């Protein structure tokens, strides 16, 4: 996503430096949190715990609400 691209709710991620880590293994909980944070955060971080539990589906679900930073280290 380039700086000019619009994220969910019409806000560009570059305009908001707030990154929220979704450090949960439950996909439904991650989705609820993402939905609540939509329009308020610049990025949502999907970490190893959520990705191992649900794979690429976790990124697909969360990215509906904000751009995703995938951190698998």
N, CA, C and O atoms as a Tinker XYZ file with bonds, in Angstrom:
   292  protein
     1  N      0.856000   -1.167000    0.000000    73     2
     2  CA     0.000000    0.000000    0.000000    64     1     3
     3  C      0.901000    1.228000    0.000000    63     2     4     5
     4  O      1.779000    1.351000    0.854000    81     3
     5  N      0.701000    2.103000   -0.912000    73     3     6
     6  CA     1.497000    3.323000   -0.961000    64     5     7
     7  C      0.879000    4.365000   -0.045000    63     6     8     9
     8  O     -0.255000    4.210000    0.408000    81     7
     9  N      1.625000    5.426000    0.226000    73     7    10
    10  CA     1.158000    6.463000    1.145000    64     9    11
    11  C     -0.139000    7.107000    0.680000    63    10    12    13
    12  O     -0.895000    7.625000    1.503000    81    11
    13  N     -0.413000    7.086000   -0.618000    73    11    14
    14  CA    -1.622000    7.713000   -1.123000    64    13    15
    15  C     -2.835000    6.788000   -1.142000    63    14    16    17
    16  O     -3.958000    7.242000   -1.356000    81    15
    17  N     -2.615000    5.494000   -0.919000    73    15    18
    18  CA    -3.729000    4.554000   -0.931000    64    17    19
    19  C     -4.576000    4.724000    0.319000    63    18    20    21
    20  O     -4.064000    4.988000    1.407000    81    19
    21  N     -5.855000    4.571000    0.145000    73    19    22
    22  CA    -6.770000    4.708000    1.268000    64    21    23
    23  C     -7.022000    3.345000    1.899000    63    22    24    25
    24  O     -7.231000    2.358000    1.195000    81    23
    25  N     -7.002000    3.296000    3.207000    73    23    26
    26  CA    -7.321000    2.074000    3.933000    64    25    27
    27  C     -8.804000    2.032000    4.224000    63    26    28    29
    28  O     -9.565000    2.829000    3.676000    81    27
    29  N     -9.231000    1.109000    5.087000    73    27    30
    30  CA   -10.629000    1.028000    5.475000    64    29    31
    31  C    -11.122000    2.350000    6.045000    63    30    32    33
    32  O    -10.365000    3.080000    6.685000    81    31
    33  N    -12.364000    2.646000    5.815000    73    31    34
    34  CA   -13.007000    3.877000    6.282000    64    33    35
    35  C    -12.368000    5.116000    5.666000    63    34    36    37
    36  O    -12.523000    6.216000    6.196000    81    35
    37  N    -11.647000    4.955000    4.547000    73    35    38
    38  CA   -11.109000    6.089000    3.830000    64    37    39
    39  C     -9.878000    6.735000    4.438000    63    38    40    41
    40  O     -9.467000    7.801000    3.978000    81    39
    41  N     -9.278000    6.140000    5.445000    73    39    42
    42  CA    -8.087000    6.715000    6.067000    64    41    43
    43  C     -6.843000    6.020000    5.550000    63    42    44    45
    44  O     -6.785000    4.791000    5.510000    81    43
    45  N     -5.879000    6.776000    5.166000    73    43    46
    46  CA    -4.608000    6.209000    4.727000    64    45    47
    47  C     -3.806000    5.785000    5.941000    63    46    48    49
    48  O     -3.745000    6.516000    6.930000    81    47
    49  N     -3.188000    4.611000    5.881000    73    47    50
    50  CA    -2.386000    4.112000    6.996000    64    49    51
    51  C     -1.247000    5.072000    7.331000    63    50    52    53
    52  O     -0.880000    5.205000    8.498000    81    51
    53  N     -0.690000    5.736000    6.335000    73    51    54
    54  CA     0.426000    6.650000    6.568000    64    53    55
    55  C      0.017000    7.848000    7.422000    63    54    56    57
    56  O      0.872000    8.502000    8.020000    81    55
    57  N     -1.263000    8.135000    7.482000    73    55    58
    58  CA    -1.748000    9.260000    8.279000    64    57    59
    59  C     -1.877000    8.928000    9.754000    63    58    60    61
    60  O     -2.086000    9.827000   10.568000    81    59
    61  N     -1.758000    7.659000   10.117000    73    59    62
    62  CA    -1.957000    7.248000   11.492000    64    61    63
    63  C     -0.834000    6.295000   11.894000    63    62    64    65
    64  O     -0.778000    5.174000   11.388000    81    63
    65  N      0.055000    6.707000   12.784000    73    63    66
    66  CA     1.185000    5.869000   13.158000    64    65    67
    67  C      0.857000    4.783000   14.183000    63    66    68    69
    68  O      1.744000    4.015000   14.556000    81    67
    69  N     -0.383000    4.698000   14.646000    73    67    70
    70  CA    -0.748000    3.744000   15.683000    64    69    71
    71  C     -0.829000    2.322000   15.121000    63    70    72    73
    72  O     -1.565000    2.056000   14.171000    81    71
    73  N     -0.052000    1.409000   15.735000    73    71    74
    74  CA    -0.054000   -0.001000   15.365000    64    73    75
    75  C     -0.543000   -0.784000   16.579000    63    74    76    77
    76  O     -0.031000   -0.599000   17.683000    81    75
    77  N     -1.524000   -1.652000   16.383000    73    75    78
    78  CA    -2.053000   -2.457000   17.478000    64    77    79
    79  C     -1.759000   -3.922000   17.192000    63    78    80    81
    80  O     -2.089000   -4.444000   16.127000    81    79
    81  N     -1.123000   -4.583000   18.179000    73    79    82
    82  CA    -0.807000   -6.001000   18.056000    64    81    83
    83  C     -2.008000   -6.838000   18.474000    63    82    84    85
    84  O     -2.548000   -6.668000   19.567000    81    83
    85  N     -2.411000   -7.730000   17.603000    73    83    86
    86  CA    -3.499000   -8.659000   17.912000    64    85    87
    87  C     -2.863000   -9.936000   18.467000    63    86    88    89
    88  O     -2.750000  -10.938000   17.762000    81    87
    89  N     -2.454000   -9.891000   19.717000    73    87    90
    90  CA    -1.755000  -11.006000   20.347000    64    89    91
    91  C     -2.735000  -11.975000   20.989000    63    90    92    93
    92  O     -2.746000  -12.173000   22.204000    81    91
    93  N     -3.553000  -12.567000   20.139000    73    91    94
    94  CA    -4.521000  -13.571000   20.563000    64    93    95
    95  C     -4.450000  -14.726000   19.565000    63    94    96    97
    96  O     -4.024000  -14.542000   18.425000    81    95
    97  N     -4.868000  -15.910000   19.997000    73    95    98
    98  CA    -4.881000  -17.058000   19.095000    64    97    99
    99  C     -6.266000  -17.295000   18.506000    63    98   100   101
   100  O     -6.406000  -18.010000   17.514000    81    99
   101  N     -7.280000  -16.702000   19.107000    73    99   102
   102  CA    -8.660000  -16.911000   18.684000    64   101   103
   103  C     -9.013000  -15.959000   17.544000    63   102   104   105
   104  O     -8.952000  -14.741000   17.710000    81   103
   105  N     -9.378000  -16.506000   16.396000    73   103   106
   106  CA    -9.659000  -15.688000   15.219000    64   105   107
   107  C    -10.900000  -14.815000   15.412000    63   106   108   109
   108  O    -10.914000  -13.664000   14.976000    81   107
   109  N    -11.924000  -15.337000   16.049000    73   107   110
   110  CA   -13.128000  -14.535000   16.286000    64   109   111
   111  C    -12.827000  -13.334000   17.174000    63   110   112   113
   112  O    -13.339000  -12.239000   16.942000    81   111
   113  N    -12.000000  -13.541000   18.187000    73   111   114
   114  CA   -11.617000  -12.417000   19.063000    64   113   115
   115  C    -10.796000  -11.389000   18.288000    63   114   116   117
   116  O    -10.997000  -10.184000   18.442000    81   115
   117  N     -9.876000  -11.865000   17.462000    73   115   118
   118  CA    -9.065000  -10.962000   16.644000    64   117   119
   119  C     -9.948000  -10.160000   15.693000    63   118   120   121
   120  O     -9.709000   -8.973000   15.470000    81   119
   121  N    -10.959000  -10.803000   15.139000    73   119   122
   122  CA   -11.867000  -10.102000   14.232000    64   121   123
   123  C    -12.667000   -9.042000   14.984000    63   122   124   125
   124  O    -12.813000   -7.920000   14.498000    81   123
   125  N    -13.184000   -9.382000   16.158000    73   123   126
   126  CA   -13.940000   -8.395000   16.955000    64   125   127
   127  C    -13.067000   -7.196000   17.319000    63   126   128   129
   128  O    -13.496000   -6.049000   17.198000    81   127
   129  N    -11.846000   -7.467000   17.762000    73   127   130
   130  CA   -10.931000   -6.382000   18.100000    64   129   131
   131  C    -10.633000   -5.515000   16.879000    63   130   132   133
   132  O    -10.624000   -4.287000   16.971000    81   131
   133  N    -10.390000   -6.151000   15.743000    73   131   134
   134  CA   -10.095000   -5.428000   14.507000    64   133   135
   135  C    -11.262000   -4.548000   14.099000    63   134   136   137
   136  O    -11.077000   -3.403000   13.687000    81   135
   137  N    -12.448000   -5.084000   14.215000    73   135   138
   138  CA   -13.655000   -4.330000   13.856000    64   137   139
   139  C    -13.817000   -3.121000   14.774000    63   138   140   141
   140  O    -14.168000   -2.036000   14.309000    81   139
   141  N    -13.568000   -3.295000   16.058000    73   139   142
   142  CA   -13.681000   -2.194000   17.015000    64   141   143
   143  C    -12.639000   -1.113000   16.760000    63   142   144   145
   144  O    -12.881000    0.064000   17.026000    81   143
   145  N    -11.484000   -1.513000   16.245000    73   143   146
   146  CA   -10.378000   -0.576000   16.026000    64   145   147
   147  C    -10.379000    0.053000   14.631000    63   146   148   149
   148  O     -9.603000    0.970000   14.363000    81   147
   149  N    -11.242000   -0.435000   13.749000    73   147   150
   150  CA   -11.293000    0.073000   12.372000    64   149   151
   151  C    -11.464000    1.585000   12.360000    63   150   152   153
   152  O    -12.337000    2.125000   13.039000    81   151
   153  N    -10.635000    2.254000   11.593000    73   151   154
   154  CA   -10.695000    3.704000   11.495000    64   153   155
   155  C     -9.935000    4.429000   12.588000    63   154   156   157
   156  O     -9.779000    5.649000   12.537000    81   155
   157  N     -9.457000    3.679000   13.586000    73   155   158
   158  CA    -8.736000    4.294000   14.702000    64   157   159
   159  C     -7.242000    3.979000   14.686000    63   158   160   161
   160  O     -6.461000    4.643000   15.366000    81   159
   161  N     -6.843000    2.971000   13.914000    73   159   162
   162  CA    -5.444000    2.548000   13.887000    64   161   163
   163  C     -4.889000    2.633000   12.469000    63   162   164   165
   164  O     -5.633000    2.588000   11.489000    81   163
   165  N     -3.572000    2.757000   12.384000    73   163   166
   166  CA    -2.918000    2.777000   11.084000    64   165   167
   167  C     -2.621000    1.383000   10.576000    63   166   168   169
   168  O     -2.699000    1.128000    9.374000    81   167
   169  N     -2.275000    0.467000   11.493000    73   167   170
   170  CA    -1.947000   -0.917000   11.149000    64   169   171
   171  C     -2.404000   -1.847000   12.256000    63   170   172   173
   172  O     -2.446000   -1.473000   13.427000    81   171
   173  N     -2.743000   -3.059000   11.868000    73   171   174
   174  CA    -2.986000   -4.137000   12.817000    64   173   175
   175  C     -1.880000   -5.158000   12.638000    63   174   176   177
   176  O     -1.567000   -5.549000   11.514000    81   175
   177  N     -1.287000   -5.593000   13.741000    73   175   178
   178  CA    -0.195000   -6.562000   13.657000    64   177   179
   179  C     -0.729000   -7.960000   13.927000    63   178   180   181
   180  O     -1.322000   -8.218000   14.974000    81   179
   181  N     -0.515000   -8.857000   12.974000    73   179   182
   182  CA    -0.803000  -10.267000   13.156000    64   181   183
   183  C      0.524000  -10.936000   13.485000    63   182   184   185
   184  O      1.457000  -10.918000   12.682000    81   183
   185  N      0.596000  -11.517000   14.655000    73   183   186
   186  CA     1.827000  -12.151000   15.096000    64   185   187
   187  C      1.823000  -13.652000   14.889000    63   186   188   189
   188  O      0.897000  -14.222000   14.312000    81   187
   189  N      2.876000  -14.272000   15.371000    73   187   190
   190  CA     3.086000  -15.700000   15.187000    64   189   191
   191  C      1.949000  -16.533000   15.785000    63   190   192   193
   192  O      1.498000  -17.498000   15.168000    81   191
   193  N      1.490000  -16.169000   16.973000    73   191   194
   194  CA     0.450000  -16.943000   17.663000    64   193   195
   195  C     -0.828000  -17.054000   16.820000    63   194   196   197
   196  O     -1.356000  -18.151000   16.637000    81   195
   197  N     -1.314000  -15.941000   16.319000    73   195   198
   198  CA    -2.536000  -15.930000   15.516000    64   197   199
   199  C     -2.309000  -16.594000   14.159000    63   198   200   201
   200  O     -3.174000  -17.318000   13.668000    81   199
   201  N     -1.146000  -16.347000   13.556000    73   199   202
   202  CA    -0.868000  -16.917000   12.244000    64   201   203
   203  C     -0.701000  -18.433000   12.304000    63   202   204   205
   204  O     -1.185000  -19.143000   11.423000    81   203
   205  N     -0.028000  -18.928000   13.322000    73   203   206
   206  CA     0.151000  -20.378000   13.449000    64   205   207
   207  C     -1.195000  -21.058000   13.678000    63   206   208   209
   208  O     -1.439000  -22.151000   13.165000    81   207
   209  N     -2.062000  -20.413000   14.444000    73   207   210
   210  CA    -3.370000  -20.995000   14.747000    64   209   211
   211  C     -4.306000  -21.004000   13.533000    63   210   212   213
   212  O     -5.125000  -21.912000   13.395000    81   211
   213  N     -4.189000  -19.993000   12.647000    73   211   214
   214  CA    -5.177000  -19.853000   11.575000    64   213   215
   215  C     -4.598000  -19.610000   10.182000    63   214   216   217
   216  O     -5.350000  -19.552000    9.209000    81   215
   217  N     -3.297000  -19.468000   10.070000    73   215   218
   218  CA    -2.653000  -19.297000    8.774000    64   217   219
   219  C     -3.066000  -18.026000    8.053000    63   218   220   221
   220  O     -3.466000  -17.049000    8.686000    81   219
   221  N     -2.970000  -18.038000    6.728000    73   219   222
   222  CA    -3.280000  -16.855000    5.933000    64   221   223
   223  C     -4.719000  -16.340000    6.129000    63   222   224   225
   224  O     -5.003000  -15.171000    5.869000    81   223
   225  N     -5.606000  -17.210000    6.581000    73   223   226
   226  CA    -6.992000  -16.796000    6.832000    64   225   227
   227  C     -7.032000  -15.671000    7.866000    63   226   228   229
   228  O     -7.872000  -14.778000    7.764000    81   227
   229  N     -6.149000  -15.697000    8.851000    73   227   230
   230  CA    -6.115000  -14.647000    9.870000    64   229   231
   231  C     -5.821000  -13.289000    9.231000    63   230   232   233
   232  O     -6.452000  -12.287000    9.568000    81   231
   233  N     -4.874000  -13.265000    8.321000    73   231   234
   234  CA    -4.527000  -12.014000    7.632000    64   233   235
   235  C     -5.704000  -11.550000    6.784000    63   234   236   237
   236  O     -6.026000  -10.361000    6.763000    81   235
   237  N     -6.339000  -12.469000    6.093000    73   235   238
   238  CA    -7.483000  -12.142000    5.241000    64   237   239
   239  C     -8.612000  -11.513000    6.066000    63   238   240   241
   240  O     -9.186000  -10.504000    5.657000    81   239
   241  N     -8.927000  -12.091000    7.203000    73   239   242
   242  CA   -10.021000  -11.592000    8.047000    64   241   243
   243  C     -9.682000  -10.230000    8.630000    63   242   244   245
   244  O    -10.494000   -9.308000    8.557000    81   243
   245  N     -8.512000  -10.093000    9.200000    73   243   246
   246  CA    -8.113000   -8.851000    9.876000    64   245   247
   247  C     -7.942000   -7.709000    8.881000    63   246   248   249
   248  O     -8.243000   -6.560000    9.206000    81   247
   249  N     -7.469000   -8.003000    7.690000    73   247   250
   250  CA    -7.187000   -6.938000    6.717000    64   249   251
   251  C     -8.453000   -6.273000    6.177000    63   250   252   253
   252  O     -8.363000   -5.282000    5.451000    81   251
   253  N     -9.616000   -6.794000    6.513000    73   251   254
   254  CA   -10.873000   -6.130000    6.145000    64   253   255
   255  C    -11.040000   -4.808000    6.886000    63   254   256   257
   256  O    -11.786000   -3.932000    6.447000    81   255
   257  N    -10.340000   -4.670000    8.014000    73   255   258
   258  CA   -10.561000   -3.530000    8.897000    64   257   259
   259  C     -9.431000   -2.511000    8.896000    63   258   260   261
   260  O     -9.658000   -1.341000    9.202000    81   259
   261  N     -8.227000   -2.933000    8.558000    73   259   262
   262  CA    -7.073000   -2.030000    8.516000    64   261   263
   263  C     -5.935000   -2.765000    7.814000    63   262   264   265
   264  O     -5.953000   -3.993000    7.727000    81   263
   265  N     -4.954000   -2.032000    7.317000    73   263   266
   266  CA    -3.776000   -2.684000    6.750000    64   265   267
   267  C     -3.105000   -3.563000    7.813000    63   266   268   269
   268  O     -3.179000   -3.270000    9.006000    81   267
   269  N     -2.455000   -4.633000    7.373000    73   267   270
   270  CA    -1.867000   -5.610000    8.284000    64   269   271
   271  C     -0.347000   -5.634000    8.170000    63   270   272   273
   272  O      0.220000   -5.591000    7.078000    81   271
   273  N      0.282000   -5.703000    9.324000    73   271   274
   274  CA     1.717000   -5.946000    9.443000    64   273   275
   275  C      1.848000   -7.376000    9.944000    63   274   276   277
   276  O      1.400000   -7.689000   11.047000    81   275
   277  N      2.451000   -8.236000    9.156000    73   275   278
   278  CA     2.617000   -9.647000    9.514000    64   277   279
   279  C      3.993000   -9.830000   10.141000    63   278   280   281
   280  O      5.014000   -9.634000    9.482000    81   279
   281  N      4.015000  -10.208000   11.418000    73   279   282
   282  CA     5.258000  -10.342000   12.173000    64   281   283
   283  C      5.402000  -11.791000   12.619000    63   282   284   285
   284  O      4.780000  -12.210000   13.595000    81   283
   285  N      6.222000  -12.553000   11.904000    73   283   286
   286  CA     6.367000  -13.980000   12.194000    64   285   287
   287  C      7.722000  -14.347000   12.770000    63   286   288   289
   288  O      8.129000  -15.506000   12.687000    81   287
   289  N      8.413000  -13.410000   13.337000    73   287   290
   290  CA     9.723000  -13.732000   13.922000    64   289   291
   291  C      9.599000  -14.359000   15.283000    63   290   292
   292  O     10.609000  -14.688000   15.906000    81   291
